[in-house]
Amino acid sequence: MAEGRKKDNYNMAVMVRAAVGANRMPGFEQFFPDSQQHGRKEPMTDEQMYQQVLMLNAALGGSVMGG
């Protein structure tokens, strides 16, 4: 696994842990204060959505089924 992807997975795990342990779900802005994507107008492409799903799946301990 590429080093950057490992860091992304670790960061996702930390954020999920923080959200699970919180009494109230933290807002998007708290996790991503400098994000340009929040409120963006254009929809995600199929490839962008697929990559996001793969990242979340890996971060949450899922597995890839099929091909």
DSSP file (Angstrom, degrees, kcal/mol; ACC not computed):
  #  RESIDUE AA STRUCTURE BP1 BP2  ACC     N-H-->O    O-->H-N    N-H-->O    O-->H-N    TCO  KAPPA ALPHA  PHI   PSI    X-CA   Y-CA   Z-CA
    1    1 A M              0   0    0      0, 0.0     5,-0.0     0, 0.0     2,-0.0   0.000 360.0 360.0 360.0 138.4    0.0    0.0    0.0
    2    2 A A     >  -     0   0    0      1,-0.1     4,-2.0     4,-0.0     3,-0.2  -0.317 360.0-120.5 -66.4 148.7    1.3    3.4   -0.8
    3    3 A E  H  > S+     0   0    0      1,-0.2     4,-2.1     2,-0.2     5,-0.2   0.881 112.4  53.3 -58.6 -41.7    2.5    5.6    2.0
    4    4 A G  H  > S+     0   0    0      1,-0.2     4,-2.2     2,-0.2    -1,-0.2   0.883 108.2  50.3 -62.3 -38.4    0.0    8.4    1.2
    5    5 A R  H  > S+     0   0    0      2,-0.2     4,-2.7     1,-0.2    -1,-0.2   0.875 107.6  53.7 -68.4 -37.0   -2.9    5.9    1.3
    6    6 A K  H  X S+     0   0    0     -4,-2.0     4,-2.4     2,-0.2    -2,-0.2   0.915 109.7  48.2 -62.2 -42.1   -1.7    4.5    4.7
    7    7 A K  H  X S+     0   0    0     -4,-2.1     4,-2.7     2,-0.2    -2,-0.2   0.910 111.0  50.6 -64.7 -42.1   -1.8    8.1    6.0
    8    8 A D  H  X S+     0   0    0     -4,-2.2     4,-2.4     2,-0.2    -2,-0.2   0.924 111.3  48.3 -60.9 -44.8   -5.3    8.7    4.6
    9    9 A N  H  X S+     0   0    0     -4,-2.7     4,-2.3     2,-0.2    -2,-0.2   0.906 112.0  49.1 -63.0 -41.9   -6.5    5.5    6.1
   10   10 A Y  H  X S+     0   0    0     -4,-2.4     4,-2.4     2,-0.2    -2,-0.2   0.934 111.1  49.6 -63.0 -45.7   -5.0    6.4    9.5
   11   11 A N  H  X S+     0   0    0     -4,-2.7     4,-2.3     1,-0.2    -2,-0.2   0.899 110.6  50.2 -61.3 -40.5   -6.6    9.8    9.4
   12   12 A M  H  X S+     0   0    0     -4,-2.4     4,-2.7     1,-0.2    -1,-0.2   0.915 109.7  51.0 -63.3 -42.2  -10.0    8.4    8.5
   13   13 A A  H  X S+     0   0    0     -4,-2.3     4,-2.4     1,-0.2    -2,-0.2   0.896 109.8  50.0 -62.8 -40.3   -9.7    5.9   11.4
   14   14 A V  H  X S+     0   0    0     -4,-2.4     4,-2.3     2,-0.2    -1,-0.2   0.916 112.1  47.5 -64.2 -43.0   -8.8    8.8   13.8
   15   15 A M  H  X S+     0   0    0     -4,-2.3     4,-2.3     2,-0.2    -2,-0.2   0.907 111.8  49.4 -66.2 -41.3  -11.8   10.8   12.6
   16   16 A V  H  X S+     0   0    0     -4,-2.7     4,-2.6     2,-0.2     5,-0.2   0.922 111.2  50.3 -63.0 -42.9  -14.2    7.9   12.9
   17   17 A R  H  X S+     0   0    0     -4,-2.4     4,-2.2     1,-0.2    -2,-0.2   0.908 110.7  49.1 -61.5 -42.4  -13.0    7.2   16.4
   18   18 A A  H  X S+     0   0    0     -4,-2.3     4,-0.7     1,-0.2    -1,-0.2   0.896 112.9  47.5 -64.0 -40.1  -13.4   10.8   17.4
   19   19 A A  H  < S+     0   0    0     -4,-2.3     3,-0.4     1,-0.2    -2,-0.2   0.889 112.0  49.3 -69.2 -39.1  -17.0   10.8   16.0
   20   20 A V  H  < S+     0   0    0     -4,-2.6    -2,-0.2     1,-0.2    -1,-0.2   0.888 113.2  46.8 -67.3 -39.1  -17.9    7.5   17.7
   21   21 A G  H  < S+     0   0    0     -4,-2.2    -1,-0.2    -5,-0.2    -2,-0.2   0.586  94.9  96.4 -80.4  -9.8  -16.6    8.7   21.1
   22   22 A A  S  < S-     0   0    0     -4,-0.7     3,-0.1    -3,-0.4    -3,-0.0  -0.495  70.3-140.4 -82.8 149.0  -18.3   12.1   20.9
   23   23 A N  S    S+     0   0    0      1,-0.2     2,-0.4    -2,-0.2    -1,-0.1   0.811  96.9  30.9 -71.1 -30.3  -21.7   12.9   22.5
   24   24 A R  S    S-     0   0    0     -3,-0.0    -1,-0.2     0, 0.0    -3,-0.0  -0.987  97.8-104.8-130.5 138.5  -22.5   14.9   19.5
   25   25 A M        -     0   0    0     -2,-0.4    -6,-0.1    -3,-0.1    -5,-0.1  -0.441  40.4-121.6 -64.5 123.5  -21.3   14.3   15.9
   26   26 A P        -     0   0    0      0, 0.0    -1,-0.1     0, 0.0     2,-0.0  -0.336  31.2-107.4 -64.0 148.1  -18.6   16.9   15.0
   27   27 A G    >>  -     0   0    0      1,-0.1     4,-1.2     4,-0.0     3,-0.7  -0.305  23.0-111.1 -74.2 160.3  -19.3   19.1   12.0
   28   28 A F  H 3> S+     0   0    0      1,-0.2     4,-2.6     2,-0.2     3,-0.4   0.888 117.3  58.1 -55.8 -42.4  -17.5   18.7    8.7
   29   29 A E  H 34 S+     0   0    0      1,-0.2    -1,-0.2     2,-0.2     6,-0.1   0.805  99.2  58.7 -63.2 -30.1  -15.8   22.0    9.2
   30   30 A Q  H <4 S+     0   0    0     -3,-0.7    -1,-0.2     1,-0.2    -2,-0.2   0.897 114.3  36.2 -66.4 -39.7  -14.2   20.8   12.5
   31   31 A F  H  < S+     0   0    0     -4,-1.2    -2,-0.2    -3,-0.4    -1,-0.2   0.852 132.8  27.2 -79.2 -36.3  -12.5   17.9   10.6
   32   32 A F    ><  +     0   0    0     -4,-2.6     3,-1.4    -5,-0.2    -1,-0.2  -0.606  65.5 161.6-128.8  70.1  -11.7   19.8    7.4
   33   33 A P  T 3  S+     0   0    0      0, 0.0    -1,-0.1     0, 0.0    -4,-0.1   0.782  81.4  40.1 -65.2 -26.6  -11.4   23.5    8.2
   34   34 A D  T 3  S+     0   0    0     -5,-0.0     2,-0.1     2,-0.0    -5,-0.1   0.222  84.0 138.9-104.6  14.1   -9.5   24.3    5.0
   35   35 A S    <   -     0   0    0     -3,-1.4     3,-0.1     1,-0.2    -3,-0.1  -0.371  36.7-168.8 -69.3 133.0  -11.6   22.1    2.7
   36   36 A Q  S    S+     0   0    0      1,-0.1    -1,-0.2    -2,-0.1    -4,-0.0   0.589  82.4  68.8 -87.5 -14.8  -12.5   23.5   -0.7
   37   37 A Q    >   +     0   0    0      2,-0.1     3,-2.3     3,-0.1     2,-0.2   0.744  68.8 105.7 -81.2 -22.9  -14.9   20.6   -1.3
   38   38 A H  T 3  S+     0   0    0      1,-0.3     0, 0.0    -6,-0.1     0, 0.0  -0.399  98.1   2.1 -63.0 123.7  -17.5   21.6    1.3
   39   39 A G  T 3  S+     0   0    0     -2,-0.2    -1,-0.3     1,-0.2    -2,-0.1   0.669  90.0 167.5  76.5  17.5  -20.5   23.0   -0.5
   40   40 A R    <   -     0   0    0     -3,-2.3    -1,-0.2     1,-0.1    -3,-0.1  -0.313  32.2-142.5 -67.0 152.1  -19.0   22.4   -4.0
   41   41 A K  S    S+     0   0    0      2,-0.1    -1,-0.1     0, 0.0    -2,-0.0   0.852  74.1  75.7 -85.5 -37.9  -21.4   22.8   -6.8
   42   42 A E  S    S-     0   0    0      1,-0.1     3,-0.1     3,-0.0    -2,-0.1  -0.553  81.1-120.2 -82.6 141.5  -20.4   20.1   -9.3
   43   43 A P        -     0   0    0      0, 0.0     2,-0.1     0, 0.0    -1,-0.1  -0.312  34.1 -94.6 -73.4 161.1  -21.3   16.5   -8.5
   44   44 A M        -     0   0    0      1,-0.1     2,-0.1     2,-0.1     0, 0.0  -0.446  38.3-120.0 -71.5 147.6  -18.6   13.8   -8.0
   45   45 A T     >  -     0   0    0     -2,-0.1     4,-2.4     1,-0.1     5,-0.2  -0.390  29.4-104.8 -77.5 167.5  -17.8   11.7  -11.1
   46   46 A D  H  > S+     0   0    0      1,-0.2     4,-2.4     2,-0.2     5,-0.1   0.899 123.2  50.7 -59.4 -40.9  -18.3    7.9  -10.9
   47   47 A E  H  > S+     0   0    0      2,-0.2     4,-2.4     1,-0.2    -1,-0.2   0.903 109.7  49.4 -65.9 -41.9  -14.5    7.4  -10.5
   48   48 A Q  H  > S+     0   0    0      2,-0.2     4,-2.0     1,-0.2    -2,-0.2   0.911 112.6  48.0 -62.8 -42.0  -14.3   10.0   -7.6
   49   49 A M  H  X S+     0   0    0     -4,-2.4     4,-2.4     2,-0.2    -2,-0.2   0.915 111.1  50.8 -64.8 -42.9  -17.2    8.3   -5.9
   50   50 A Y  H  X S+     0   0    0     -4,-2.4     4,-2.5     1,-0.2    -2,-0.2   0.912 110.0  49.4 -61.7 -44.2  -15.7    4.8   -6.3
   51   51 A Q  H  X S+     0   0    0     -4,-2.4     4,-2.1     1,-0.2    -1,-0.2   0.875 110.7  50.8 -63.6 -37.5  -12.3    6.0   -4.9
   52   52 A Q  H  X S+     0   0    0     -4,-2.0     4,-2.4     2,-0.2    -2,-0.2   0.910 110.1  49.3 -65.9 -42.3  -14.1    7.5   -1.9
   53   53 A V  H  X S+     0   0    0     -4,-2.4     4,-2.8     1,-0.2    -2,-0.2   0.912 110.3  50.9 -63.4 -43.4  -16.0    4.3   -1.3
   54   54 A L  H  X S+     0   0    0     -4,-2.5     4,-2.4     2,-0.2    -1,-0.2   0.909 110.9  48.9 -60.3 -42.4  -12.7    2.3   -1.5
   55   55 A M  H  X S+     0   0    0     -4,-2.1     4,-2.4     2,-0.2    -2,-0.2   0.928 114.0  44.6 -65.0 -45.9  -11.1    4.6    1.0
   56   56 A L  H  X S+     0   0    0     -4,-2.4     4,-2.0     2,-0.2     6,-0.2   0.901 112.1  53.2 -65.3 -40.3  -14.0    4.4    3.5
   57   57 A N  H  <>S+     0   0    0     -4,-2.8     5,-3.3     1,-0.2    -2,-0.2   0.927 112.5  43.8 -59.1 -46.5  -14.2    0.6    3.0
   58   58 A A  H ><5S+     0   0    0     -4,-2.4     3,-1.2     1,-0.2    -2,-0.2   0.893 112.6  52.6 -66.8 -39.5  -10.5    0.2    3.8
   59   59 A A  H 3<5S+     0   0    0     -4,-2.4    -1,-0.2     1,-0.3    -2,-0.2   0.824 111.4  46.3 -66.3 -30.9  -10.7    2.6    6.7
   60   60 A L  T 3<5S-     0   0    0     -4,-2.0    -1,-0.3    -5,-0.2    -2,-0.2   0.297 121.0-104.3 -97.8   9.5  -13.6    0.8    8.3
   61   61 A G  T < 5 +     0   0    0     -3,-1.2    -3,-0.2     1,-0.2    -2,-0.1   0.701  69.1 148.0  81.8  20.2  -12.0   -2.7    7.9
   62   62 A G      < -     0   0    0     -5,-3.3     2,-0.3    -6,-0.2    -1,-0.2  -0.150  37.1-132.9 -77.5 178.5  -14.1   -3.8    4.9
   63   63 A S        -     0   0    0      2,-0.0     2,-0.5    -2,-0.0    -1,-0.0  -0.920  16.6-111.6-131.8 159.8  -13.1   -6.2    2.2
   64   64 A V        -     0   0    0     -2,-0.3     2,-0.4     2,-0.0   -10,-0.0  -0.803  31.9-167.4 -93.9 126.5  -13.4   -6.1   -1.6
   65   65 A M        -     0   0    0     -2,-0.5     2,-0.0     0, 0.0    -2,-0.0  -0.930  52.2  -4.7-115.0 138.5  -15.7   -8.7   -3.1
   66   66 A G              0   0    0     -2,-0.4    -2,-0.0     1,-0.2     0, 0.0  -0.288 360.0 360.0  77.6-165.6  -15.9   -9.5   -6.7
   67   67 A G              0   0    0     -2,-0.0    -1,-0.2     0, 0.0    -3,-0.0   0.429 360.0 360.0-140.8 360.0  -13.9   -7.7   -9.4
